[in-house]
Amino acid sequence: MASPQLRGYGVQAIPVLLLLLLLLLLPLRVTPGTTCPPPVSIEHADIRVKNYSVNSRERYVCNSGFKRKAGTSTLIECVINKNTNVAHWTTPSLKCIMAISTSVLLVGAGVVMAFLAWYIKSRQPSQPCRVEVETMETVPMTVRASSKEDEDTGA
């Protein structure tokens, strides 16, 4: 049984369809020298790209004083868009957040404790000042009372 022919071409249809199918299944060929552009900037992070070629992987590093947020990744990869045959980096998910050191936490806790102690002390009712008063009985008299006799004698 002969294969059906494509109209007007004189070519058997099945071998042509198989050839097209085979071309679709073959991996996309990357043009030699195809590279990725520089990766996007990430806030509070740096990246030093060693290799811009397709399939290379690179990692961002959070700046000093920042750390990677849990659930995000520092990794990106140079890949090819199969529709356009253009290289690009995968979308980074990295978020760098402020790293709080334990010493900062301890200083902060100390300040809070000092403030609470001051506040509690300032809210307590004040105690009256205790002043010791000497009674007249214990204080010797040093000044003499003048009398009429002293005036007459000229003393």
GULUMDREN-974244 format. One line per 5 residues: number of its first residue (from 0); for each residue y, x, z negated of N, C-alpha, C. Coordinates in Angstrom, 2 decimals, always signed. Each point is the difference from the previous one (the first is absolute). Layout:
<rs>
NUM = Y:X:Z:Y:X:Z:Y:X:Z  ...;
</rs>
This chain:
<rs>
0 = -1.17:+0.84:+0.00:+1.17:-0.84:+0.00:+1.23:+0.89:+0.00  +0.88:-0.25:+0.87:+1.19:+0.81:+0.18:+1.08:-0.45:-0.97  +0.81:+0.97:-0.46:+1.10:-0.32:-0.92:+1.09:-0.71:+0.76  +0.69:-0.94:-0.68:+1.10:-0.69:+0.69:+1.12:+0.99:+0.31  +0.68:-0.22:+1.06:+1.07:+0.91:+0.40:+1.35:-0.61:-0.37;
5 = +0.97:+0.89:-0.35:+1.36:-0.46:-0.25:+0.59:-0.36:+1.35  +0.66:-1.12:+0.05:+0.54:-0.49:+1.26:+1.03:+0.96:+0.58  -0.15:+0.32:+1.18:+0.95:+0.82:+0.74:-0.11:+1.49:-0.27  -0.86:+0.42:-0.89:-0.08:+1.43:-0.31:-1.30:+0.63:+0.48  -0.98:-0.78:+0.17:-1.27:+0.53:+0.48:-0.69:+0.87:-1.06;
10 = +0.34:-0.16:-1.25:-0.57:+0.81:-1.09:-0.81:-0.94:-0.87  -1.08:+0.48:-0.45:-0.81:-0.85:-0.88:+0.70:-0.14:-1.35  +0.03:-1.20:-0.55:+0.78:-0.34:-1.19:-0.58:+0.62:-1.28  -1.29:+0.03:-0.16:-0.59:+0.44:-1.26:+0.30:+1.47:-0.28  -0.18:+0.91:+0.92:+0.34:+1.40:-0.31:+1.48:+0.17:-0.35;
15 = +0.88:-0.74:+0.63:+1.44:+0.10:-0.30:+0.27:-0.50:-1.41  -0.60:-1.12:-0.37:+0.19:-0.55:-1.34:-0.57:+0.95:-1.06  -1.13:+0.59:+0.28:-0.58:+0.96:-0.94:+0.92:+1.22:-0.17  +0.58:+0.46:+1.08:+0.90:+1.13:-0.05:+1.25:-0.34:-0.84  +0.57:-1.18:+0.19:+1.15:-0.43:-0.78:-0.35:-0.11:-1.48;
20 = -1.14:-0.56:-0.29:-0.46:-0.13:-1.38:-0.18:+1.38:-0.64  -0.56:+0.92:+0.75:-0.21:+1.35:-0.51:+1.35:+0.67:-0.30  +1.00:-0.18:+0.85:+1.32:+0.59:-0.22:+0.67:-0.58:-1.25  -0.21:-1.28:-0.26:+0.58:-0.63:-1.19:-0.66:+0.50:-1.28  -1.26:+0.33:+0.06:-0.73:+0.44:-1.19:+0.19:+1.47:-0.31;
25 = +0.43:+0.78:+0.97:+0.22:+1.42:-0.24:+1.17:+0.18:-0.96  -0.07:+1.00:-0.86:+1.13:+0.23:-0.90:+1.24:+0.38:+0.79  +1.14:-0.37:-0.57:+1.27:+0.28:+0.65:+0.22:+1.51:+0.06  +0.32:+0.47:+1.13:+0.25:+1.43:+0.16:+1.47:+0.28:-0.32  +0.19:+0.95:-0.89:+1.36:+0.38:-0.38:+0.44:+1.13:+0.90;
30 = +1.21:-0.12:+0.48:+0.55:+1.05:+0.83:+0.11:+1.27:-0.84  -0.48:+1.11:+0.50:+0.11:+1.24:-0.77:+1.45:+0.28:-0.37  +0.22:+0.43:-1.23:+1.35:+0.30:-0.47:+0.70:-1.20:-0.60  -0.67:-1.15:-0.05:+0.62:-1.17:-0.61:+0.14:+0.23:-1.50  +1.20:-0.18:-0.52:+0.25:+0.22:-1.43:+0.80:-1.17:-0.58;
35 = -0.02:-0.05:-1.31:+0.77:-1.02:-0.71:+1.44:+0.47:-0.20  +0.92:-0.94:-0.10:+1.37:+0.37:-0.34:+0.08:+0.36:-1.49  +1.14:+0.45:-0.48:+0.11:+0.26:-1.44:-0.27:-1.29:-0.80  -0.67:+0.10:-1.14:-0.28:-1.21:-0.78:+1.26:-0.57:-0.64  -0.07:-1.27:-0.40:+1.14:-0.67:-0.61:+0.28:+0.59:-1.38;
40 = +1.23:-0.13:-0.44:+0.38:+0.46:-1.33:-0.41:-1.04:-1.04  -0.43:+0.50:-1.14:-0.37:-0.86:-1.13:+0.96:+0.37:-1.13  +0.56:-1.01:-0.64:+0.94:+0.23:-1.09:-0.67:+0.79:-1.13  +0.66:+1.05:-0.44:-0.44:+0.87:-1.10:-1.29:+0.77:+0.33  -0.25:+0.25:+1.31:-1.21:+0.75:+0.38:+0.33:+0.93:+1.16;
45 = -0.81:+1.06:+0.11:+0.11:+0.96:+1.10:-1.36:+0.11:+0.68  +0.04:+0.45:+1.26:-1.24:+0.29:+0.72:+0.22:+1.24:+0.84  -0.98:+0.88:+0.00:+0.04:+1.20:+0.84:-1.16:-0.11:+0.98  +0.33:-0.38:+1.23:-1.04:-0.21:+1.01:-0.45:+1.34:+0.56  -1.30:+0.22:-0.07:-0.59:+1.23:+0.53:-0.48:-0.20:+1.43;
50 = -0.37:-1.24:+0.34:-0.61:-0.26:+1.30:+0.41:-1.39:+0.47  +0.63:-0.07:+1.15:+0.46:-1.27:+0.57:-1.00:-0.59:+1.00  -1.15:+0.63:+0.18:-0.93:-0.46:+1.02:-0.75:-1.25:-0.45  -0.57:-0.71:+0.97:-0.74:-1.24:-0.25:-1.17:+0.29:-0.93  -0.25:-0.89:-0.92:-1.06:+0.06:-1.03:+0.32:+0.93:-1.16;
55 = +1.17:+0.63:+0.00:+0.35:+0.84:-1.15:+0.46:-0.90:-1.15  -0.23:+0.50:-1.21:+0.38:-0.75:-1.21:+0.96:+0.85:-0.81  +0.98:-0.66:-0.56:+1.01:+0.67:-0.83:+0.24:-0.82:-1.26  +0.55:+0.65:-1.03:+0.28:-0.68:-1.28:+1.45:+0.20:-0.43  +0.59:-1.09:-0.47:+1.32:+0.06:-0.63:-0.19:+0.51:-1.43;
60 = +1.08:+0.56:-0.55:+0.01:+0.45:-1.40:+1.25:-0.58:-0.64  -0.17:-0.70:-1.14:+1.15:-0.55:-0.71:+0.84:+1.13:-0.57  +1.32:-0.17:+0.02:+0.92:+1.01:-0.51:-0.16:+0.17:-1.51  +0.54:+1.09:-0.51:-0.05:+0.28:-1.43:+0.66:-1.14:-0.77  -0.65:-0.43:-1.07:+0.53:-1.09:-0.80:-0.50:-1.36:+0.45;
65 = -0.80:-0.02:+1.08:-0.56:-1.24:+0.53:-1.50:+0.14:+0.11  -0.69:-1.13:-0.01:-1.45:+0.02:+0.17:-0.41:-1.14:+0.92  -1.21:+0.12:+0.57:-0.52:-1.02:+0.91:-0.30:-1.27:-0.77  +0.49:-1.12:+0.53:-0.30:-1.29:-0.61:-1.47:-0.31:+0.25  -0.69:-0.49:-1.03:-1.41:-0.36:+0.13:-0.19:-0.99:+1.13;
70 = -1.06:+0.20:+0.77:-0.31:-0.90:+1.11:+0.65:+0.39:+1.32  +0.80:+1.06:+0.00:+0.59:+0.48:+1.25:-0.64:+1.32:+0.38  +0.15:+0.39:+1.26:-0.67:+1.21:+0.49:+1.01:+0.99:+0.58  -0.29:+1.27:-0.19:+0.84:+1.07:+0.56:-0.42:+0.37:+1.41  -1.13:-0.54:+0.49:-0.60:+0.43:+1.26:+0.52:-0.77:+1.21;
75 = +0.28:+0.73:+1.07:+0.28:-0.60:+1.31:-0.85:+0.74:+1.03  -0.22:-0.65:+1.16:-0.82:+0.60:+1.06:+0.68:-0.23:+1.35  -0.06:+1.01:+0.86:+0.52:-0.12:+1.36:-1.06:-0.70:+0.85  +0.34:-1.16:+0.53:-0.95:-0.80:+0.80:+0.63:-0.37:+1.34  -0.84:-0.48:+0.89:+0.44:-0.43:+1.34:+0.01:-1.52:+0.08;
80 = +1.08:-0.56:+0.52:+0.04:-1.42:+0.30:-0.76:-0.18:+1.31  -1.12:-0.72:-0.04:-0.88:-0.12:+1.17:+0.65:-0.76:+1.15  +0.96:-0.87:-0.31:+0.66:-0.77:+1.05:+1.04:+0.83:+0.74  +0.73:+0.84:-0.73:+1.09:+0.75:+0.62:-0.32:+1.48:+0.20  -1.11:+0.47:-0.58:-0.38:+1.40:+0.07:+1.08:+0.91:-0.61;
85 = +0.66:-0.52:-1.06:+1.06:+0.74:-0.68:-0.48:+0.34:-1.41  +0.22:+1.25:-0.42:-0.41:+0.44:-1.33:+1.05:-0.43:-1.03  -0.47:-0.37:-1.19:+0.90:-0.37:-1.11:-0.73:+0.22:-1.32  +0.78:+0.09:-1.08:-0.59:+0.15:-1.33:-0.34:-1.38:-0.56  -1.08:-0.07:-0.76:-0.32:-1.26:-0.68:+1.13:-0.30:-0.98;
90 = +0.17:-1.27:-0.33:+1.08:-0.43:-0.89:-0.30:+0.44:-1.43  +0.89:+0.79:-0.59:-0.26:+0.46:-1.37:+0.21:-1.13:-1.00  -0.81:+0.02:-1.05:+0.15:-1.01:-1.05:+0.58:+0.60:-1.28  +0.33:+1.29:+0.04:+0.44:+0.71:-1.20:+1.28:-0.56:-0.59  +0.00:-0.15:-1.32:+1.19:-0.32:-0.78:+0.07:+1.02:-1.12;
95 = +1.10:+0.73:-0.08:+0.19:+0.97:-1.08:+0.91:-0.63:-1.06  -0.49:-0.02:-1.22:+0.74:-0.63:-1.10:+0.37:+1.05:-1.03  +1.01:-0.32:-0.81:+0.47:+0.93:-1.04:-1.12:+0.29:-0.98  -0.20:+1.29:-0.25:-1.01:+0.42:-0.97:+0.68:+0.18:-1.34  -0.47:-0.71:-1.02:+0.58:+0.10:-1.33:-0.92:+0.88:-0.82;
100 = +0.54:+1.12:-0.47:-0.82:+0.93:-0.77:-0.14:-0.49:-1.43  -1.00:+0.50:-0.69:-0.24:-0.40:-1.39:+1.13:+0.46:-0.90  +0.65:+1.11:+0.32:+1.11:+0.46:-0.84:+1.17:-0.98:+0.07  +0.25:-0.56:+1.18:+1.06:-1.00:+0.14:-0.36:-1.23:-0.82  -1.25:-0.40:+0.04:-0.43:-1.15:-0.79:+0.16:+0.25:-1.48;
105 = -0.34:+1.21:-0.47:+0.13:+0.32:-1.41:+1.45:+0.02:-0.45  +0.88:+0.57:+0.81:+1.42:+0.01:-0.33:+0.53:-1.43:-0.04  -0.38:-0.80:+0.98:+0.43:-1.40:+0.02:-0.48:-0.76:-1.21  -1.25:+0.24:-0.40:-0.55:-0.68:-1.18:+0.75:+0.45:-1.25  +0.35:+1.27:-0.08:+0.75:+0.51:-1.16:+1.37:-0.65:-0.10;
110 = +0.67:-0.16:+1.13:+1.32:-0.64:+0.01:-0.12:-1.45:-0.45  -1.00:-0.70:+0.49:-0.20:-1.39:-0.39:-0.28:-0.11:-1.50  -0.84:+0.88:-0.52:-0.32:-0.03:-1.42:+1.24:+0.27:-0.85  +0.81:+0.96:+0.39:+1.23:+0.31:-0.74:+0.95:-1.19:+0.01  +0.12:-0.64:+1.14:+0.86:-1.19:+0.10:-0.51:-1.12:-0.90;
115 = -1.32:-0.24:+0.01:-0.56:-1.05:-0.85:+0.23:+0.29:-1.48  -0.16:+1.25:-0.40:+0.22:+0.36:-1.40:+1.45:-0.26:-0.39  +0.93:+0.40:+0.85:+1.42:-0.25:-0.26:+0.28:-1.49:-0.08  -0.55:-0.76:+0.93:+0.26:-1.44:+0.05:-0.53:-0.69:-1.26  -1.22:+0.35:-0.40:-0.59:-0.63:-1.19:+0.84:+0.34:-1.23;
120 = +0.42:+1.26:-0.11:+0.80:+0.41:-1.15:+1.35:-0.71:+0.00  +0.58:-0.18:+1.18:+1.32:-0.65:+0.07:-0.08:-1.50:-0.31  -1.15:-0.59:+0.12:-0.16:-1.44:-0.26:-0.31:-0.30:-1.47  -0.32:+1.01:-0.80:-0.31:-0.23:-1.40:+1.30:-0.20:-0.78  -0.01:-0.92:-1.00:+1.23:-0.21:-0.77:+0.36:+1.27:-0.76;
125 = +1.30:+0.26:-0.06:+0.43:+1.23:-0.66:-0.06:-0.15:-1.51  -0.30:+1.06:-0.69:-0.07:+0.04:-1.46:+1.39:+0.34:-0.53  +0.42:-0.66:-1.09:+1.32:+0.36:-0.56:-0.05:+1.43:-0.55  +1.12:+0.66:+0.08:+0.08:+1.36:-0.49:-0.07:-0.03:-1.52  -0.76:+0.89:-0.56:-0.11:+0.10:-1.45:+0.98:+1.06:-0.49;
130 = +0.92:-0.43:-0.81:+0.97:+0.91:-0.57:-0.19:-0.01:-1.51  -0.11:+1.16:-0.60:-0.17:+0.09:-1.45:+1.37:-0.01:-0.63  +0.16:-0.88:-0.94:+1.27:-0.11:-0.71:-0.23:+0.44:-1.44  +0.83:+0.90:-0.45:-0.12:+0.44:-1.39:+0.73:-0.99:-0.89  -0.57:-0.28:-1.12:+0.65:-0.92:-0.93:+1.03:+0.78:-0.82;
135 = +0.89:-0.74:-0.58:+1.07:+0.62:-0.80:-0.55:+0.69:-1.24  -1.12:-0.46:-0.46:-0.56:+0.57:-1.21:-0.46:+1.43:+0.20  -0.39:+0.34:+1.22:-0.51:+1.34:+0.24:+1.08:+0.96:+0.47  +1.18:-0.51:+0.31:+1.07:+0.87:+0.48:+0.91:+0.32:-1.17  +0.14:+1.28:-0.33:+0.89:+0.34:-1.13:+1.45:-0.21:+0.38;
140 = +0.79:-0.37:-0.97:+1.43:-0.22:+0.23:+0.70:+1.35:-0.07  +0.71:+0.32:+1.01:+0.69:+1.28:+0.00:+1.50:-0.17:-0.14  +0.46:-1.17:+0.21:+1.43:-0.25:-0.13:+0.23:-0.70:-1.33  +0.95:+0.55:-0.76:+0.30:-0.62:-1.28:+0.98:-1.13:+0.21  -0.22:-1.02:-0.78:+0.97:-1.08:+0.04:+1.21:+0.41:-0.82;
145 = +1.17:-0.21:+0.52:+1.20:+0.37:-0.75:+0.31:-1.07:-1.03  +0.51:+0.45:-1.10:+0.35:-0.95:-1.06:+1.46:+0.20:-0.41  +0.48:-0.89:-0.82:+1.40:+0.06:-0.43:+0.25:+1.23:-0.85  -0.98:+0.43:-0.76:+0.16:+1.18:-0.86:+0.20:+1.25:+0.83  -0.72:+0.11:+1.12:+0.11:+1.20:+0.84:+1.41:+0.10:+0.59;
150 = +0.59:-1.12:+0.30:+1.32:+0.02:+0.60:+1.05:+0.46:-1.02  -0.17:-0.44:-1.26:+0.97:+0.34:-1.05:-0.07:+1.46:-0.35  -1.15:+0.60:+0.02:-0.15:+1.40:-0.42:+0.34:+0.93:+1.14  +0.13:-0.50:+1.13:+0.36:+0.85:+1.15:-1.18:+0.68:+0.62  -1.12:-0.46:-0.29:-1.19:+0.61:+0.52:-0.23:-0.39:+1.42;
</rs>
